Amino acid sequence: MNFNLDFNNIAESYLFAEVANRATAYSKANPQKKVLKLGIGDVTLPLAPEVIKALHAAVEDMSKKETFRGYGPYEGYDFLRESVRGYYRSHGVDLGLSEIFVSDGAKSDLGNILDIFSVDNTVLVPDPVYPVYVDTNVMAGRKIIYADATEQNGFLPMPQRGVHADIIYICSPNNPTGAAYTKARLKEWVDYANREGAVILYDAAYECFISEDDLARSIFQIEGARTCAIEFCSFSKTAGFTGTRCGYTVIPSELKRGGMSANKMWLRRQSTKFNGVPYIVQRGAAAVFTEQGQREINENLRVYKRNAELIAGAMDQLKIWYTGGKNSPYIWLKCPNGMKSWEFFDYLLNNAQVVGTPGAGFGKNGEGFFRLTAFGSAEVTSEAVGRIKNLLKN
C-alpha cells in the first residue's frame, strides 16, 4: 500500500492556518492587547432575517411526516435551482435548469470538478492565486503553468501567444488581489479557451460586489463562454453562508470535449460521490433570492462595501499602491518601505495588533504585497484602519 506521494509537493501548512497560528501565539503572549483581524475572508454579519425565517420553516417541515424530506436530488431541489436561474436571468443570462448544480460551496466544487478531467491536462493559474486552485492540482499530479499577475499589468494577466493550457482558472473579482476583468478582457480569455480547446473554471464567488457596468457578473455574459466555461458561485460571501455551506455550479449543455458532455459527467460524478445539500439549507438559500431576501442581504453587503472603501481611502491617504477596494471586498496593497510580505505581517501585528494576509502565501508574485479584507465588522474595521494609519503615516 502506498499513499498519494503528490501530497509531498504541497505546503505542509495551509496559508490561513499559519496566519491563525501566528495571531494566536501573539495573543497568548500579549493577553492585554486587543488583536484586530482583517486576514481571513470570513463574514461577520449574521444571516438575513428572511433566511432565518426560511430555515425555521424548513426545520418544521422536517418534523412532520407530510413534509419530511430524506435524500434530495443530486443536482439540488428545483425550488432553489429555479431561484438561481431567475437570479442569472436578472443579469441577462438564460440557463437551463439542468445546467445548475447545488453544492456545499464553491471551494468544494472547485476541487471536486477535477474528477472529470484527465490528470494529463495542463493547468494554467494566475500567480498570485487562491491556494486551492494550485493545491488540488498538485495533489492530482497535474502539470501547472502560471500566468504572471504583477503590479505592471494590474494583477490581471492576459492570454499569451504560444502558450497552451487545457484547464484555465479565472477568479473575477479576484481573490486575493481584488482586481476584476472587464467584459472585453474576459472575451479575450473566452476566445483563447475556445481556440485552444480548453475549459475555463470561473470562480464568481465575489460577483455580488461588482458595481460597474463594464465588469461581468457572470462569464456567461460573454459571447462564446457556453462552449468553454464552468462557473462556480457561493452563498458564503453573498449571503453570509460561510458556516451554513451552500453554493452552485453552472455547466452549460454545449460544453463538450472529445464527444463527452461535461454536464453529464458532472451529474454522474455527483450522483456517485455526493448526496446533496440538506433540504433545510437549500430552503434558506432560496430565501436569498426573494425580494425581501435581496433587500436584507444587500444591507449586509453595503456594510462590507463601506469597509472596503474605508480601507482603500486609507491607502490613498498613505499613498500606498493597491488594487481592489472597489468591486471587491479585498484590498491588495504594496508593502511599504520595500518590506517582504511576512515581514510586514509581523510588523503590523507587533506594532498595531492588526492581522492581514501575506501576499507571498498566494504565490511568488505575491511577495512584497499584502491582503486586507473588508469582512470585519464596521467597528473593528474602523479601529484597525485607524491603527494602520497611525503606524504608517510617518
N, C-alpha and C positions, 0 to 999 in steps of 0.2 A: 504494500500500500504506500502510495506517495501523495503528499499534499500538493496543491497547486503552487508550484515554485515561482510563478509570476507574482505572487504576493510579496516575495522578497524585493521586488522592484518598486514598491510603493513606500512612501514615508511611514515610519512606524507609528507616528502620532498624527492624527488629523489636525489640520491647521487650527480650527476653532477650539479643539480640546487643549492645545498648547496655550492659546490665548487665555482660556479659562483657568488653566493651571497656574499661569504666572500671576493672574489677577488675584486668585485665591491665596496664593503664597504671600503676596504683598499685604492683603487684608489681615491675614493671620499674624504677620509680623508687625503690622501697624493698626491695631484694632480701634484706635482713637480717630483714625482718618476715614472719611466717607469716600468710597470709590464710586465714580460715576461711569456707567458702561455704555459706550457708543460703538461697540465692537460687533458682536454677533447680530445678524439681522432678524432678531425675533421681535414680534409685535408686543405692545404693552397695553393696548386698549382692549376692553372686554368685547365679546361677541355682541352684535347688534340686538336690540330687544326683539325685533321681528324674527331673527334667527332663533333666539332662546325660546320664543313662543312656539315656533315650529318644532323644535327639539322636544319640548314638553308634550306637545300634542302627539308626536311620534312615539314617545315613551308610553303614553296612554294607549295608543294603538297596539303596542306590544303586550299590553296587559289583558287584552280581550281576545277571545277565540275568533270572533268575526273579523278582526282587523290585524291579527298577529301575522308577522312575516318571518319566514325561515330563510333559506337560501334565496338570494335575489339573482337577477340576470347578470351574467358575467360582464356584460358591457355597461351595466348600470340601469337603474329604473328609468322608464320612459319619461316620467314626470320631470326628472332632473335633466335628462338629455334634451327634452323639448325646451326647457328653460335656457340651457346653454345655447341651443340653436337660435332661440329668439334673441339672445344677447349678441351673437355674431351678426344676426340679421340687422340689428340696430347700428352696426358698423359697416353695413353694405356687403356682408359676406353670407352667401347662401350655402348651407351644408345639408347633406342628407343625414337622417337620424342614425343610420348605420355607420356613419363616419365618426361618431362621437363615442368615446370610451371613458367611463368614470373610473377614477383610481383613488388611491390613498395619498396622492401628492405627486407633484412634478418630479421631485428628486427620485422617487421610486421608479417612475416610468422612464426617466432619462437613463437609468441604469438597466432596467429590465428590457427596454426596447432592443438592446444589443443582442438579445437571444435570437432575433430574426435575421441577423446579419452574419455573414461568414467571418471567421477570425482572420481570413486573408485580406480583408478590406483595409485600405489605408485611411487613417482618420486625420482630419485637419481641424485643429482647435486654435483659437487665438491665444496669445500669451501677452498679458496675464489672463487667467481664466478661473472660473469656478472649479475647484478641485475635483468635483465628482466627474466631470467630463473626462478628465485625464485618468483618474484612478481606476474607473470602471473598465476602461480600455486596456490599461496596463495589466489589470487583473486577468483579462482575457488573452493577453499576449499579442495584441494588435500593434501594428506599426503606427506611430503617431508623428505627424509633422506639424509645424507651428506657423501660424500667420502672425508676424510681429505687430503687436499693438504698442505704439510708442507715443511720446509727447508730440513728436513731429506729425503723426497722422491723426492726432486727437483720440488715440486709442480706438480707432475704427479702421482696421486693416481691410484691404480690398483684395479680390482675386488676383493672382499673379499668373501671367502667361507662362506656359511650360511646366506648371505645377499641377499634378493630377492628384485628386483625392476621391475617395468613394463615399465617405461619411463626413459631413461638414457640420460643426456646431456653431450656431449663432445665438447669442442672447442679446436682445434689444428691447428696452433699455438694459444695459449690460451690468452684470454682477461680476467683478467688483467695481468697474470704472464709472458706472453711471452714464456712459456715453450711449447715444442712440442713433441708429441709422435712419436716414431719410428714406422715403419710398423709392426715390430714384436710385440710391445706392444699393438698396435691397434688391432692386431689379437686376443690377449687375451680378449679384450673387445667385439669383434665380437663373439667369441666363447661363452663368458659368456651370451651375449644377446640372442643368438640362443638357448642356453641351458635353459635359464630362460623363454623363450617365450616373451622377452622384445623387445622394439623398441628403437634404438639409434637415438636421434636427434643431428645430427652432424653439428656444426657450422664451416664452412670453409671460413669465411669472410676474413681471412688473409693468405690464401693459396699462394697468389702471392709472399709472402715474403720468401717462402721456397727455400733454395739453396742446401740443402744436399740430396743425393740420398736415404738415408735410412729413410727419412721422407715422409709422404704421402701428395700428393696434393689433393687427394680425398679419402674418406673412401671406395669408390668403387674400389680402387686399392687393397683392402684387400679381400681375398677369404672368401666367406660366407656373405659379407655385404649386398648383394642384398635381402636377406631374413630377414634382421633385421634393416636396416638403412634408414633414410631420411636425405638428405644433403641440407643445406641452404648455399647459397653464394650470394654475393652482388657486385655491381659495385662501391660501395661507396669508399672503400679503394683501390681497383684495379685500378679504373679509375677516381676517384675524384667525384663520383656521390652523395656525401652526401646531396647536395642541389637539385639534379636533381631527385633522387629517382628511383632506379631500381635494381632488384635482381632476383634470380631464385632459385627454389626448385626442387630437383630431388627425385621422389618417384618411385622405381622400381616396375614393374608389379608383381614380385614374393612376394612382402611384403603383407602377408595376416595373419589375426588373426581371429579365430572363423569363418572361411569361408568368411570373409569380406575383400575386397581389399582396402588397404589404398589409392592407386592411384585413384580408382573410387570414394571413399568417399571424397577425397580432391577436385576432379573436381566438385563433386556435391556441396560441401561447397562453392567453389569459384564462381560457377555459380549462387548461391543463394545470396551471400553477397558481391561480388566483380565484378566490371565492367571492370577490366583490367587496365593496364598501358597505358598512352597516346601513340598514334602512333608516335608522334614526339620524345618522349623519347626513345621508342624502336628502332627507326632508329639510334639515337645517340649511343645507347648501342651496336647495331650490328656493328657499325664502330670500336668499341674497338677491335674486333676480326679480322679486316682486317690486312694485312701485314704492311701497313703504320701505322695503329692504334696501333698495338702491339709495333712497334718501338718507337712511341711517348709516350705511357704510361709507357714503360719501362724506358725511360729517366726520367720521373717524379718519378717513383719508386726508381730509383738509388739515387735521392736526399734524399728521406726518409731513404733509407738503409744506406747512408753515415751519416745521422743524428744519426741513431741508433748506428752505430759504434763509433761515436764521444762520445756519452753519455756513452756507455759501456766502452770505453777506459778511460774515466774519473773515472769511478767506479774502474777500475783496478788500476789506479794510486793512488786512495784514499784508496785502499784495502777494499772496501765495497762489501759485498757479494750481488750477484744479479742473476736473471735468465733473459732470453730474450736478446735482442740486436742483436742476430743473428737468422735468420729465423723468425723474428718478429719485428714489429715497437714499441714494448713496452719493457721498462726496469723496472723490478720489483726488487727494492733494499731493503736491510735491513736497517731500520732507524739507524743512527749512535748513539752511546752512550746510547743505550737502550731506546731511545725516543719512545713514543707512536705515532701512525700514524697522528692524528690531531695535536699533539704537534709539530711534525716535519713539518707539513704543515704550521703552524703559524710561526715557526722558519725560514723556508725558505722564506716565504712571507715577513716577517718583516725585515729580515736581508739581503736578496739577491733579493727581489722583483721577485721571481720565483714561479710560481704556478704549483703544481703537483696534484696527486690524492691520498688521504689517503687510505691505504690498508684496514683499518677497515671497510670502506664503502662497501667492497666486501664480507664481512663475518668475522666470529670470527678468522679464521686462517690468515686473512689479517692484524690483529693488529700487529703493530711493523714493517710493511712494507709499501712501497710507490711506486706508479707507475708514471713513466715519459714517455711521448710519443714522437716519432720521427716525428710527422706530422707537426711540425712547419716549418717555412722557414729555409733555411740554415743559414741565418744571425741571426735570433732570437735564433736558437738552439746553434749556436756557442757562442753567447753572454751569454746565460743562463748557458751553461756548464762552461764558464769562471768564472761566478759569483759563481756557486756551488763549484767549485774547490777552489776559494779564501776563501770561507766561511768555508769549511770543512777541508782544508789542515792542519789546526792546531789542 
